[in-house]
Amino acid sequence: MSEIKTIRAREILDSRGNPTV
């Protein structure tokens, strides 16, 4: 459960910090 949340948060941060997609 924690892993999924971490991955989701990381994806969101990546998208926000690096809006390349």
Phi and psi in degrees as GROMACS dihedral restraints (atoms count N, CA, C in turn):
[ dihedral_restraints ]
;  ai    aj    ak    al  type     phi  dphi    fc
    3     4     5     6     1   -63.6    20    10
    4     5     6     7     1   -37.6    20    10
    6     7     8     9     1   -62.4    20    10
    7     8     9    10     1   -46.1    20    10
    9    10    11    12     1   -60.2    20    10
   10    11    12    13     1   -44.0    20    10
   12    13    14    15     1   -62.9    20    10
   13    14    15    16     1   -41.2    20    10
   15    16    17    18     1   -64.2    20    10
   16    17    18    19     1   -44.4    20    10
   18    19    20    21     1   -62.2    20    10
   19    20    21    22     1   -43.4    20    10
   21    22    23    24     1   -61.9    20    10
   22    23    24    25     1   -47.7    20    10
   24    25    26    27     1   -61.6    20    10
   25    26    27    28     1   -38.6    20    10
   27    28    29    30     1   -68.2    20    10
   28    29    30    31     1   -41.5    20    10
   30    31    32    33     1   -62.8    20    10
   31    32    33    34     1   -43.4    20    10
   33    34    35    36     1   -63.5    20    10
   34    35    36    37     1   -44.4    20    10
   36    37    38    39     1   -64.5    20    10
   37    38    39    40     1   -40.7    20    10
   39    40    41    42     1   -62.6    20    10
   40    41    42    43     1   -43.6    20    10
   42    43    44    45     1   -65.5    20    10
   43    44    45    46     1   -38.0    20    10
   45    46    47    48     1   -77.6    20    10
   46    47    48    49     1   -43.4    20    10
   48    49    50    51     1   -76.2    20    10
   49    50    51    52     1   -32.1    20    10
   51    52    53    54     1  -131.7    20    10
   52    53    54    55     1    75.1    20    10
   54    55    56    57     1   -70.1    20    10
   55    56    57    58     1    80.8    20    10
   57    58    59    60     1  -109.8    20    10
   58    59    60    61     1   -21.7    20    10
